[in-house]
Amino acid sequence: MEKRTYGKTGMDVSVLGFGASEIGSGVSQADVDKLLGGAIDAGLNIIDTAECYGDSEELIGNAISHRRDDFYLFTKCGHASRIDGSDWDPVVLAATIDRSLKRLKVDHVDMIHLHSCSEEVLRKGEVIEVLQRAKQEGKTRFIGYSGDTTDALYAVKTDAFDSLETSLNVADQEVIDLVLPEAIKRDMGVTVKRPIANAAWLFDTVDPDDYAYAYWKRLRELQYGFQSEPDSVGTALRFTLSTPGVHTAIVGTTKPDRWQQNAKLLEAGPLDPERYDEIRRRWHEIAPADWTGRT
């Protein structure tokens, strides 16, 4: 699988990574062992989780901590999540970082992202200082920000972070114009979440309470030509990974064979520039100002 150098961190990351939110609830340890082992064997080398993803960190620690040299481990912090205290409280934040290391059965991670932290909180500076101390103490090699819209723009402009994790796909393109140019200037590693917009165009209907509903509504208006093509998912994924500044895209799944399927979608290489520009033009023609990044 293709690898890209993750900005100034120097890490050579696989273009596809494992997003661990879906394994946090209702997935057995045996299934996670098979899922993660297969993903690493298939060439993926990024595991991305968070302290608020249910039992995800414990399951990952049990499954692959013995293979620590085979992958880069990213987690996110910011929510009290079963620890007494408030979200973004510096003492709680430091405690959740220590808890993440214990759950993951490691003495350090490669990246800790602040998880959807608002500009208001960032401006106080305390949460950034907690992450900087964690880096100084060897608990993480690098620190990053995970989020969208003007919050992400502010975070990038602080120059405090090595990495940005953000939403980007055919139905979620605000970040391309708003934030990525600033991240590129700073040689930041960029991880994309939701890289295929939940493949929402494939469904006749979507429950309004489903996370994919907003993307489904947008795509009904965008009506990209590729949406009716047999390789539509591949086109969407290649669009995301063809965006300048993007290094890796994390995909969540509970199906062990999904990684080989996704890797096969990328065998066609980067999206043709004319096709990429066509999708961008359609977005600029149709998308209203309130189609902001989906946190």
ROLO-190621 format. One record per residue (C-alpha): x, y, z. Coordinates in steps of 0.1 Angstrom, whole numbers, padded with zeros to 4 digits, always signed. Each point is the difference from the previous one (the first is absolute). Example, Ala and Ser with C-alpha at 12.3 -4.5 7.8 and 13.67 -1.06 7.14 Angstrom:
# ROLO-190621
+0123-0045+0078 +0014+0034-0007 
This chain:
# ROLO-190621
+0000+0000+0000 +0012+0035-0009 +0016+0020+0028 +0004+0037+0004 +0023+0020+0023 -0022+0015+0027 +0011+0036-0002 +0027+0012+0024 -0004-0031+0022 +0019-0021-0025 -0022-0030+0005 -0006-0020-0031 -0037-0008+0003 -0023-0022-0021 -0025+0019-0021 -0028-0020+0018 -0002-0002+0037 -0023-0018+0025 -0026+0022+0017 -0009-0017+0033 -0033+0016+0009 -0021-0028-0013 +0017-0027+0021 -0007+0019+0033 -0033-0016+0007 -0014-0035-0006 +0030-0015-0017 +0018-0030+0016 +0037-0002+0008 +0004-0029-0024 -0016+0020-0028 +0023+0029+0007 +0031-0022+0001 -0009-0013-0035 -0010+0035-0013 +0031+0018+0011 +0024-0028-0006 -0013-0003-0036 +0002+0038-0005 +0037+0001+0010 +0008-0030-0020 -0017+0017-0030 +0024+0029+0003 -0019+0025+0020 +0022+0017+0026 -0022+0026+0017 -0025-0009+0028 -0021+0030+0010 -0021-0001+0032 -0012+0023+0028 -0006-0002+0037 -0037+0005-0005 -0004-0029-0025 -0015-0024+0025 +0023-0030+0006 +0020+0007-0032 +0033+0007+0018 -0001-0031+0022 -0009-0022-0030 +0029+0014-0020 +0024-0004+0029 -0010-0036+0004 +0002-0007-0037 +0032+0015-0013 +0021+0016+0027 +0024-0028-0005 +0005+0012-0036 +0008+0036+0010 +0028+0004-0025 -0024-0009-0029 -0023+0030+0001 -0004+0037+0010 -0024+0005+0029 -0022+0031+0001 -0025+0008+0027 -0021+0030+0009 -0008+0017+0033 -0022+0028+0015 -0031-0016+0014 -0004-0010+0036 -0015-0034-0011 -0005-0020+0032 +0025+0022+0020 -0014+0024+0026 +0003+0036-0013 -0008+0021-0030 +0010-0002-0036 +0032+0020-0007 +0009+0004+0036 +0038-0002+0000 +0002-0024+0029 -0026-0023-0016 +0017+0003-0033 +0034-0011+0014 -0018-0029+0018 -0016-0013-0032 +0033+0000-0018 +0015-0022+0027 -0031-0022-0001 +0003-0003-0038 +0036-0013+0003 -0011-0026+0026 -0029-0011-0021 +0021-0003-0031 +0027-0019+0019 +0028+0023-0013 +0024+0025+0016 -0006+0026-0028 -0021+0007-0030 +0011+0015-0033 -0026+0028+0000 -0026+0015+0024 -0026+0022-0016 -0022+0024+0019 -0034-0012-0009 -0024+0026-0015 +0012+0027+0023 -0016+0034-0005 +0019+0032-0008 -0012+0015+0033 +0016-0028+0020 +0032+0000-0022 +0004+0038+0006 +0004-0006+0038 +0031-0020-0008 -0002-0025+0028 -0010-0031-0021 +0029+0007-0024 +0024+0001+0030 -0013-0034+0013 +0008-0016-0034 +0034+0018-0002 +0009-0014+0035 -0011-0035-0011 +0024+0003-0030 +0028+0013+0022 -0005-0029+0024 +0002-0026-0029 -0037-0010+0002 -0005+0009-0036 +0024+0007-0029 -0021+0027-0015 -0032+0020+0007 -0028+0010-0023 -0035+0015-0003 -0031-0019-0012 -0029+0021-0011 -0015+0022-0027 -0011+0034-0012 +0014+0032+0016 +0010-0019+0031 +0024-0021-0021 +0013+0032-0017 +0008+0016+0033 +0017-0031+0013 +0022-0003-0031 +0009+0037+0002 +0013-0004+0036 +0030-0019-0014 -0003-0022+0031 -0009-0032-0018 +0018-0026-0022 -0032-0015-0015 -0035+0008-0011 -0029-0026-0001 -0030+0013-0018 -0030-0009-0021 +0004+0001-0038 -0020-0018-0027 -0021+0007-0031 -0028+0013+0022 +0022+0018+0025 +0026+0023-0017 +0001+0032+0021 +0034-0010+0015 +0017+0000-0035 -0003+0038-0003 -0003+0010+0037 +0027-0020+0018 +0022-0022-0021 +0019+0029-0016 +0011+0010+0035 +0009-0036+0010 +0021-0004-0032 +0019+0032+0008 +0009-0015+0034 +0009-0035-0014 -0026-0016+0023 -0010-0037-0003 -0036-0002-0012 -0024-0029+0008 -0034+0000-0015 -0030-0015+0017 -0032-0010-0019 +0018-0002-0033 -0029-0015-0020 -0029+0020+0017 -0014-0032+0014 -0007-0010-0037 -0033+0017+0007 -0009+0003-0037 -0005-0037-0002 -0031+0000+0022 -0035+0009-0011 -0009+0013+0034 +0020+0008+0032 -0015+0004+0035 +0001+0037+0010 +0016-0011+0033 +0028-0017-0019 +0034+0018-0002 +0000-0006-0037 -0033+0019-0005 +0017+0034-0005 +0023-0014-0027 -0029-0019-0016 -0019+0033-0003 +0030+0019-0014 +0007-0027-0026 -0036+0000-0012 +0006+0037-0009 +0035-0005-0013 -0009-0028-0023 +0035-0008-0011 +0002-0020-0032 +0021-0027+0016 -0027-0008+0025 -0017-0023-0024 +0032-0018-0012 +0010-0035+0012 +0033+0013+0015 -0016+0029+0018 +0015-0008+0034 +0035-0003-0016 -0005+0034-0017 -0010+0016+0033 +0030-0014+0019 +0024+0009-0028 -0013+0035+0001 +0007+0004+0036 +0035-0015-0002 +0008+0021-0031 -0006+0033+0019 +0033+0018+0005 +0012-0001+0036 -0018-0032+0009 +0022-0029+0012 -0023-0027+0013 -0037-0008+0003 -0015-0020+0029 -0028-0024-0007 -0020-0017+0027 -0014-0035-0004 -0007-0032+0018 +0005-0021-0031 +0034-0017-0002 +0002-0001-0038 -0009+0037-0004 +0037+0011-0001 +0009-0021-0030 -0032+0013-0018 +0009+0036+0008 +0036-0005-0011 -0012-0014-0033 -0021+0031-0006 +0032+0020+0000 +0019-0021-0025 -0012+0023-0028 +0022+0027+0015 -0008+0037+0006 -0032+0014-0014 +0004+0015-0035 +0006+0038+0005 -0030+0009-0023 -0023-0023+0020 +0013+0015+0033 -0005+0035-0012 -0035-0009-0012 -0010-0011+0035 +0015+0032+0014 -0018+0022-0024 -0033-0017+0007 +0005+0006+0037 +0007+0037-0005 -0031+0003-0022 -0024-0018+0024 +0013+0002+0036 -0015+0028+0022 +0020+0016+0027 -0016-0021+0027 +0014-0032-0014 +0028+0001+0025 +0024-0028+0011 -0018-0028+0018 +0015-0005+0035 
